[in-house]
């Protein structure tokens, strides 16, 4: 699971909400957070194993409610 969020407008509260979604959808799929910068560079953070997720549509919908359509993908 790869989650792309805008670095410059993502708040601590947003990240705490994301953690909540990930813990509600626990599974075996590793999660990676992509912090997207305005200059088109990014920082990729492998999230801890305890934030691995179940690859379900419900989980993607929950993440997209937080950050918008198209931010969550499986690779």
Contact map, one row per residue, 1 for C-alpha under 8 A:
111000000000000000000000000011110000000000000000000010100000000000000001111
111100000000000000000000000000111100000000000000000000000000000000000011111
111110000000000000000000000000111100000000000000000000000000000000000011100
011111000000000000000000000000001111000000000000000000000000000000000011000
001111100100000000000000000000001111000000000000000000000000000000100010000
000111111100000000000000000000000011110000000000000000000000000000000000000
000011111100000000000000000000000011110000000000000000000000000000000000000
000001111100000000000000000000000000110000000000000000000000000000000000000
000001111110000000000000000000000000000000000000000000000000000000000000000
000011111111011000000000000000000000000000000000000000000000000000000000000
000000001111111000000000000000000000000000000000000000000000000000000000000
000000000111111100000000000000000000000000000000000000000000000000000000000
000000000011111110000000000000000000000000000000000000000000000000000000000
000000000111111111000000000000000000000000000000000000000000000001000000000
000000000111111111100000000000000000000000000000000000000000000000000000000
000000000001111111110000000000000000000000000000000000000000000000000000000
000000000000111111111000000000000000000000000000000000000000000001000000000
000000000000011111111100000000000000000000000000000000000000001001000000000
000000000000001111111110000000000000000000000000001000000000000000000000000
000000000000000111111111000000000000000000000000000000000000000000000000000
000000000000000011111111100000000000000000000000000000000010011000000000000
000000000000000001111111110000000000000000000000001110000010000000000000000
000000000000000000111111110000000000000000000000011010000000000000000000000
000000000000000000011111110000000000000000000000000000000000000000000000000
000000000000000000001111111000000000000000000000000011000010000000000000000
000000000000000000000111111100000000000000000000011111000000000000000000000
000000000000000000000000111110000000000000000000000111100000000000000000000
000000000000000000000000011111000000000000000000000111000000000000000000000
100000000000000000000000001111100000000000000000000111100000000000000000000
100000000000000000000000000111110000000000000110101110000000000000000000000
111000000000000000000000000011111000000000000111001110000000000000000000000
111000000000000000000000000001111100000000011110000000000000000000000000000
011110000000000000000000000000111110000000011110000000000000000000000000000
011110000000000000000000000000011111000001111000000000000000000000000000000
000111100000000000000000000000001111100001110000000000000000000000000000000
000111100000000000000000000000000111110111100000000000000000000000000000000
000001110000000000000000000000000011111111000000000000000000000000000000000
000001110000000000000000000000000001111110000000000000000000000000000000000
000000000000000000000000000000000000111110000000000000000000000000000000000
000000000000000000000000000000000001111111000000000000000000000000000000000
000000000000000000000000000000000001111111100000000000000000000000000000000
000000000000000000000000000000000111100111110000000000000000000000000000000
000000000000000000000000000000000111000011111000000000000000000000000000000
000000000000000000000000000000011110000001111100000000000000000000000000000
000000000000000000000000000000011100000000111110000000000000000000000000000
000000000000000000000000000001111000000000011111000000000000000000000000000
000000000000000000000000000001111000000000001111101100000000000000000000000
000000000000000000000000000000100000000000000111111100000000000000000000000
000000000000000000000000000001000000000000000011111100000000000000000000000
000000000000000000000010010000000000000000000001111100000000000000000000000
000000000000000000100110010001100000000000000011111110000000000000000000000
000000000000000000000100011111100000000000000011111111000000000000000000000
100000000000000000000110111111100000000000000000001111100000000000000000000
000000000000000000000000111110000000000000000000000111110010000000000000000
100000000000000000000000001010000000000000000000000011111011000000000000010
000000000000000000000000000000000000000000000000000001111111000000000000000
000000000000000000000000000000000000000000000000000000111111100000000000000
000000000000000000000000000000000000000000000000000000011111110000000000000
000000000000000000001100100000000000000000000000000001111111111000000000000
000000000000000000000000000000000000000000000000000000111111111100000001100
000000000000000000000000000000000000000000000000000000001111111110000000000
000000000000000000001000000000000000000000000000000000000111111111000000000
000000000000000001001000000000000000000000000000000000000011111111110011000
000000000000000000000000000000000000000000000000000000000001111111111111000
000000000000000000000000000000000000000000000000000000000000111111111000000
000000000000010011000000000000000000000000000000000000000000011111110000000
000010000000000000000000000000000000000000000000000000000000001111111010000
000000000000000000000000000000000000000000000000000000000000001111111110000
000000000000000000000000000000000000000000000000000000000000000110111111000
000000000000000000000000000000000000000000000000000000000000000100011111100
011110000000000000000000000000000000000000000000000000000000001100111111100
111100000000000000000000000000000000000000000000000000000001001100001111110
111000000000000000000000000000000000000000000000000000000001000000000111111
110000000000000000000000000000000000000000000000000000100000000000000001111
110000000000000000000000000000000000000000000000000000000000000000000000111
